[in-house]
Amino acid sequence: MAANIDKSLITNSDDRWMYRCIDLAKQARGQTSPNPMVGSVIIKNGEVLGEGFHPKAGEPHAEVFAIRAAQTTGIDLSDATLYVNLEPCNHHGRTPPCSEAIVQAGIGNVVIGAIDNDPRVSGSGCDRLRSAGIAVRTGILEQQCLELNEAFFHRVKTNLPFGIFKYAMTLDGKIATTSGHSYWITGQESRKIVHDLRLSCDAIITGGNTVRLDNPHLTTHGLSKHCPLRVVLTRGFNLPEEANLWNVTDTEKTLVITLPDQNPELQQKLCDRHVEILELEDISPQIVMQELAKRGCNTVLWECGGKLGAAAIKARMVQKIYAFIAPKLIGGFTAPSPIDDLDLPLMTDAIALLRPQFQQIGTDFLITGYPDL
C-alpha cells in the first residue's frame, strides 16, 4: 500500500505532472476493467491546458479528454507536453488509437510513465509517436505507474484476474472466538480502508460459511456508486433464505457459483430476487477466476474464511495480501485462524511476503505484500 505523498513538496516538474496523471486515473478506480486506469494532462509553460482520465471501457481514453480540453483554449500545442501514466494505445479497439489522436493534435512532446505490456501496444505507441517527429520520454515515476495498474498487467500476462486476499485477525492470529463471534476485530478506521479497497475491485469472493455466520454486505458502504460483483462459492447451496447479499440493486449485484443440481427450490427463490446463479462442474479457485476473467475482471478480492483462503493461495490465485492485525487477544486452540492448512510441514517451506509494507491504522496495524508463490 503506497504511502501518501505531499505533492506540494515535489520540485521535479516531470514527477509533479505524472503524479497528477496518477491522481486523475484513480478517479475511475474499479470502473475501467478490462481496461487499465489512465490519466493525462497537457502542459505548456508550466500551465495546464487540458486534462482527463479514462472513465470506463468503451469511453474515450484519457489522452482524448485532455486533447479536447486543450484544443478549446486555441493555444498552439506544437511545443506543449502531454503527460500520461501509461503508453498511448496504437490499435483500434472499442475506440480509435490514442497515438493517432496525439499526432493529429500536433502535440510536440509526450512523457510516459510506464510501457503497456499489452501485446497490442507494448512499445508500438511510442514508435508511432516518434515516427511522427514527436519527442517521447518514458520511465517517469515508472514504479508508481506500474503499481497503479498491477492488476491490469497481471491479467494481460496470465489471462486471470489479480487476486487480493484480505483478512483481519487478533494479535494471536484469530478471526473469531471459539463461539464464532467476530464483530468487530478491527476498528472503524481499518474498516474504512477495507471499504476503499473494495471500491478498487471488480469482484469480491466469499464462501457459503461466511454468508451463514457473518451475513456480510460486501459493499463500499457509500464511498462510491460502484460496487464490485459479490460472488458466493457454495458446493451444496446450503445457504440461508435471507441474507444481505440477496438484496440486489442496479449497482449491488450478486452471483452464486455452485455445482450442478443443488437445492433447486432455494435457487429459484434467489433467482426471483435477481440473484444470478451459475452452475459449474468445477468450482475450484482457478476455474472461478477464469470465469471472472471472461467477465472482464482485473481485480478480485478474496474476502472469505480460512478454508477458501487457503485453497486460493494453494491454487496461486492470490497475488497480494492485506493483513489487518488488531492489538487484542482471544485465545483458544479451536478459535479459527485466517488461513487453513497449506500443507507446509517445515518452517523453511513458509510462504514469504515480497515487498512487505507496514503501517498503523488507528489502533490496528496493516501489513501488505506479495506472496512468493
N, C-alpha and C positions, 0 to 999 in steps of 0.2 A: 504494500500500500504506500503510494508515493507521498512524501512529506509535502505539506503546503509551502509554496514559495511566495515570498513577499515580492511581487512584481515591481514595486517601486524601487527596489534595491538593484535591479538589473541595469547595467550600464551598456552592455553589448547590444546594439540595435537589432542584429540578426536574432539573438536569443529572445529579445523583448517581443518581436513580432511573431516569432514561432510559438512562443507561449500564448500569444493572442490566438493563433490558429488552433492550438490545442484546446483553449477555453471555449472557442466557438464550436469546435467539433463536439465537445462534451454536452452541448445543449441538446443533442439528439441521442443521448445515451439510451441504449435499449430499443431504439426505434429504427435503426438503419439496416438491420440484418436482412438479407445476407451480405449487404454492403458494409464497408468499413465506415468509421466516423472520420469526417474530414472537415476542416475549417480552412478558410483562405482570407487573406487581407491584401489589399493593393496599396502601396505606399509611394509617395513622391515628395521629396524634400522633407521627410520626416512627418508628413501629414497623411492621414488615412483618406483615400479616395473612395474605397468601397470594401466591403467585407461580407462574408456569408458562410453558411455551413450546409452540409447535405442533410436534409430533414428525414428522408426515408427513401427506400428503394422505389424507383420509378420517377422520383422527383429530380430536378436538376442538381448537378453536383456543386460543391462549394465554390469552385472557381467561376462557374457561370453566374452565380448570385453576386460574387464580388465584382466581376466584369460589368454586369448590368448596372450595378450601383455606381461604379467608377465612370462609366460612359455617360451617365446623366449629368456629370459635372462639366462635360465639354472640354476637359483638360487633355492635352496631348499625353498619351501613355507610352510613347516610344522610349522614354527614359524613366518610366515608373518600374517598380519592382513588385511582382506578385509572390507572396509567401503562401506556402501550402504544406501541411504536415505530411502528406503522402503524395507520391509521384502521380501526376495527372494521367488519367487513363488515355489509351491510344487505340481504343477499339469501339465498335458500335455494339451497345447492349440495349438496355431499355432507353438509354439516352445517347446522343452523339458523343464522340471523343472530346474530352476537355482540352487535349493538346491542340486540336484544331481551333477551338474557341479562343485559346490564348494567342495563337498565331494570327487569327483574323482580327483580334482586338488590337494588334500592333504593340503589345507589351514587350519592352526591351530586355527585361531581366526576370528570372524566375529563381526562387530559393526554395529548396525542397528539404523536408525533414528526413523522410525515410523512403527508400525504394520499395515499390509494391512487388511482393513476391508472387502475385497472381501471374501465371504464365502468359496471360493475355496482355500483360503490361510489362513487368519485370525489365525495366530499362528502356523499353521502346518509347515510352512517353518522353523521357529525356532526350533520346536520339532524335525524335521528331522535332522537338523544340530547338535543339542545336542546329539541325539541318536547315531550319528557317532563320538562322542567324541570331537566335535568342541566347543571351548569356545565362548559363544554368549552373547553379551551385547546389550541392547536396550534402547531407550529413549534419545539418544544423539541429541540435538537440535530438540527435538520432535515437538515443536510448529511450528518451521520454516519448518520442513518436512511436517507436516500436511497442512500448508497453501500452500505450493508448489503444492500439489495435491488436494486442497479442491474441485475442480470441479469433479475430478475422484471419490473421496469418496462420494460426493453428488449423482452422477449418480448411483453408486453401491447401495446406500441406497434407492433411490427413483425411479430408472429407468427413470429419467428425467435429462436433462442437467442442469448445473449450470447457472442460468440466471444473467447477469450483465446489469443494466440499467445505461447508460451514458448520461449525458446532460451537456450543457453549458448555463449559464444564466448570466444576468447582476446582479448588486448588488440589484436591485429592483425586481428581480425574473422574468425577461422576456427573452424569447428565440428568439424574433424577434420584430421589430417595428410594429406599428399598420398597416403599409402598407405591412407587411410580409417580409421585408428585414432583413437578418440575418448574412450577411458576413462582417467582422468576429467579433464574440463576444469576443473570447479569442485570445491570442497572439500565435505566432509561436511556442513557447516552449510548450504550452499546446497542440497544435495540434500534435506535435511530440509524446507527451505522448499518445494521442489517437491512433495514427498510431501503436505505440508499443503495446498498449492494444489489438488492432485488431489482431496483429500478434499472440497473445496467444489464440485466439478464433478459434472455428471450424466453426461458422456461425454468420452472422450479420443479424438481422431482422429489417426491416424498413417498413413503410406504404406507400400506394399509394400517399397520400397527400405530404409526404416528397419528393417522386420522382418528383411529379409535381412542387412543389415550389422550392426545393433546387437542384435537379438534381445531387445527390451525386455520388461519385465514390465508396466509401466504400472499399478502398484498403489499403494496408500497405505502399503505396507510396514509393516503392523501398527499404524498410527496410529489406525485405526478399522475396524470391521467393514464399513463402507461402502466399496465400490469402484466407481468410475464404470464405465459401459459402455465397453469397449475396442473402438474402431471402426477397422478397417483398410480403406483405399481401394486398390483394385487394378484396373487395366483388364484385364490379361491373366491374372490369377490365377496368375502365376508366383511362387508362394510356397513356402517350404520346408515339407517334410512334418512336420518337428519344429521347434517354436518355443515359447517361454514363453507366448505369447498363446493357444496351443491348450490350455493347462491350464485348463479351465473348471470352476468350482465353483458352489455356490449363491450366492456373493457376487461371484465374479470371472467375469463373462460377456464373451464376445467376439462381435462382429458383423463380418462381412466383407461389404463392399459392392462389387459388381463389375458388369461389363457382361454381357449375356446369353450363355449357352452357352460359358463359358470354363472349360477344364480340368475337365470333369465328374468325372473319376476322383479328382482331389485334393479337389474339392468334397465328394464322397461320404465320403471319409476324414475330412474335418474335421467333417462333419455327424454322423458316427458318434461323434465326440468331443464332441458337443453344442455345436459352434461354429455360430452362426446365419449363414446365407448369404442375402444379399438381392441379387437381380439387378435393375438399373435400366437403362433405355435411356440415361440421362444421369447421370453421377456427378460432375458439377461441384460445387464447394463450396456453391453456393446450393441446389441440389437436395438435397444431403446434409443440409444444415442444416434444410431444410423437413421432411425425413423425421424428423430428431431432434426437431423441434418437435412433430410428430404424436405422438411417444413421450413427450411431457411434459417435455422437457429445457429447463431455464432457462439453464444454463451449460455451454458446450462448450470444452474445452481443445484447441487445435491443438498437438500435440507431434510435430512432423514435420520433414522436411528442407526445404531452401530452395525447391525447385520447388513443392511443395504449399503451403508457407507463402506464397509469392508469389502463387499462384493464389487463395488465401483472402483475402489483402489486396486484390488487384485486384477481387475479387468483393464487397468490402465486408462480408465475413463475419468480420472481426476488429475488435473494439471496444476491446480493451485489449492492451497489450504488457508482457510480463515479460522483460527482457533481463538475463541474468546475465553478468558480464564478469570473467574471471579474469586476474590480472596475469601473464600468460605470453605468450611469443612463439613462433609456429610457423613463420611464413613460407611461401612457396610460392605462385606465381601460380595453380596448379591446385588448391590446397587449398580445400575447399568453404567457402562462407560461409553464414550463416543464412537469407538471403533471395535468391532468384534474381532475374532481370531483371524489373523493374516497369514497363519501357517509359517511363522518365522521362529524357529526353535532357538536361535542363537542371537545374542545381543549384537553380534557383528553383522547380522542379517538385517538389522533395523533400517528402515527407510529414512534417509536423511532429507532434510528440507534445504534446498538450494536457495541462495539469496534471501535468507530469513530477515524479516524486519519486525521490530518490536516497538509498541507504543502503548501509552496509558490512555484509556478511555474512561473518564470519570474515575471510579474506584476499581475498574476492571483493567485487564491487560489484553492486548490483541497481538497475536503472532501470526504473520503471514509468510508464505514461502511456497516453493515449487518442489513437490516430492520427486526425488531422484528414482524414478521407476524404470 
